[in-house]
């Protein structure tokens, strides 16, 4: 089977297994894309969207707003060719030597310091966090201190330690967000959410 045929059939299976359950039309493609990426139907209930989150994400991309990830895996998974069509780029500072030195000096994770660097150098960007709860805590601290106003926070880290708490912290803030409540998530989920928004934007232009 060709890749497009496989994808089409996969989405047909997803629709069939969801049965009568249908996400809100505004977030439908994001929910289905995440389920397609993970084969996990729990995301139908786990994904939490602030009001008009998907249009807000798409508006930020159209304006060329940079996207910052916490892992190179999430960065690699985002469709950069389509992103470039809208004048946007994706960045990841986790491997930055300056970030590594500062994290060691201050006794913080590189994920935390990389969020600080993103806020300082890129301003109110889109954050796509799929691995590090400390990245979400850093974003929260910057927001509460008035040092950052994100255009969007995609908070979907996976794991057991501080993951649930970090996501709930983002949900407690008055900022645009897409969050996977609970322990589930991952860099692939963060990339899938961005890509779902991108694919919908391209489809509308065709």
C-alpha positions in Angstrom: 0.0 0.0 0.0 1.1 3.6 -0.7 1.7 5.8 2.4 -1.3 8.0 1.6 -3.5 4.9 1.3 -2.3 3.6 4.6 -3.0 7.0 6.3 -6.5 7.2 4.7 -7.3 3.7 5.9 -6.0 4.5 9.3 -8.2 7.5 9.7 -11.2 5.4 8.5 -10.4 2.9 11.3 -10.2 5.7 13.8 -13.5 7.1 12.8 -15.1 3.6 12.9 -13.7 2.8 16.4 -14.8 6.2 17.8 -18.3 5.3 16.7 -20.7 8.1 17.7 -18.1 10.0 19.6 -17.0 13.2 17.7 -14.5 15.8 18.9 -15.5 19.5 18.7 -15.1 20.4 15.0 -12.5 23.0 15.8 -10.2 20.5 17.4 -11.3 17.4 15.5 -8.2 17.0 13.2 -5.8 17.5 16.1 -7.4 14.8 18.2 -7.6 12.4 15.3 -4.0 13.1 14.3 -2.8 12.4 17.8 -4.7 9.2 18.0 -3.3 8.2 14.6 0.2 8.9 15.8 -0.1 7.0 19.1 -2.9 4.4 18.3 -4.2 5.5 21.7 -7.9 6.5 22.0 -7.4 7.8 25.5 -6.4 11.1 23.9 -10.0 11.7 22.9 -10.6 12.5 26.6 -7.1 13.5 27.7 -6.5 16.5 25.4 -7.6 19.8 26.9 -7.9 22.9 24.7 -8.2 26.5 25.8 -10.9 28.4 24.0 -10.1 28.5 20.2 -6.7 27.0 20.8 -6.3 25.6 17.3 -7.1 28.8 15.5 -4.8 30.6 17.9 -2.0 28.2 17.1 -2.6 28.6 13.3 -2.7 32.4 13.6 0.6 32.4 15.4 2.1 30.2 12.6 0.7 32.4 9.9 2.4 35.4 11.5 5.7 33.6 11.4 5.9 33.0 15.1 8.8 30.7 16.0 8.1 27.3 17.5 10.3 26.0 20.4 10.6 22.4 21.4 12.2 20.7 24.4 13.7 17.9 22.3 15.4 17.4 19.0 12.9 14.5 18.4 10.0 16.9 18.5 11.8 19.3 16.3 12.6 16.6 13.8 9.0 15.5 13.8 7.5 18.9 12.8 7.0 19.4 9.1 9.5 22.2 8.6 8.8 22.4 4.8 5.2 23.4 5.4 6.2 25.6 8.4 8.5 27.5 6.2 5.7 28.3 3.8 4.2 30.5 6.5 7.5 32.1 7.4 8.0 30.2 10.7 10.8 28.1 12.0 11.3 25.5 14.8 14.1 25.9 17.4 15.5 23.6 20.1 18.1 24.9 22.6 18.6 21.7 24.5 21.9 21.0 22.9 23.2 24.6 23.2 26.6 24.8 24.9 25.7 28.0 26.7 22.5 26.4 28.0 24.4 23.3 29.2 27.0 25.5 31.1 24.4 27.6 32.8 22.3 24.7 33.8 25.3 23.0 35.4 26.3 26.3 37.2 22.8 26.9 38.5 21.9 23.3 39.3 18.9 23.3 36.9 17.9 21.1 34.0 18.9 22.0 30.5 15.2 21.9 29.7 14.5 24.7 32.2 17.4 26.9 31.0 16.5 26.3 27.4 13.0 27.7 28.0 14.6 30.8 29.6 16.8 31.3 26.5 13.8 30.9 24.2 11.9 33.6 26.2 14.9 35.9 26.1 15.8 35.5 22.4 12.5 34.7 20.7 9.9 36.2 23.0 6.3 35.0 23.0 6.7 32.0 20.8 4.8 28.7 20.5 6.2 26.1 22.9 5.8 22.4 21.9 6.8 20.4 25.0 6.7 16.6 24.8 9.3 15.3 27.2 10.4 17.6 30.0 8.0 18.7 32.8 10.7 21.1 34.0 10.3 23.0 30.8 6.6 23.5 31.6 7.5 24.7 35.2 10.0 27.1 33.7 7.4 28.5 31.3 5.0 28.9 34.2 7.6 30.7 36.3 8.4 33.1 33.5 4.7 33.8 32.9 4.0 34.4 36.5 7.0 36.8 36.7 5.7 38.7 33.7 8.7 37.8 31.6 6.9 35.7 29.0 3.6 35.7 27.2 3.5 32.6 25.1 1.4 32.5 21.9 0.7 28.9 22.7 1.9 26.2 25.1 1.5 22.6 23.8 2.1 20.7 27.1 2.3 17.0 26.5 5.3 15.5 28.3 5.2 11.8 29.1 6.4 10.1 32.3 5.8 9.6 36.0 7.7 12.3 38.0 6.1 15.8 38.1 4.5 15.2 34.8 0.9 15.5 36.0 1.7 18.5 38.2 3.5 20.4 35.4 0.6 20.0 33.1 -1.9 21.1 35.8 0.3 24.2 36.4 0.0 25.2 32.7 -3.8 24.6 32.9 -3.9 27.0 35.9 -2.5 29.9 33.9 -4.5 32.2 31.6 -2.5 31.4 28.5 -3.5 29.6 25.2 -2.8 25.9 25.6 -3.2 22.4 24.4 -2.4 19.9 27.2 -2.6 16.1 27.5 -3.8 15.6 31.0 -2.3 12.7 33.0 0.9 10.8 32.3 0.6 10.2 28.6 2.3 12.3 25.9 5.6 12.4 24.2 7.7 14.3 21.6 5.8 12.6 18.8 2.5 13.9 20.3 3.8 17.4 20.4 4.9 17.2 16.8 1.6 15.6 15.8 -0.4 18.5 17.2 1.7 21.1 15.3 1.5 19.1 12.1 -2.3 18.7 12.4 -2.6 22.5 12.6 -0.3 22.8 9.6 -2.0 20.2 7.4 -5.4 21.9 8.1 -3.9 25.3 7.0 -2.5 23.8 3.8 -5.8 22.1 3.0 -7.7 25.4 3.4 -5.4 27.0 0.9 -5.9 24.3 -1.7 
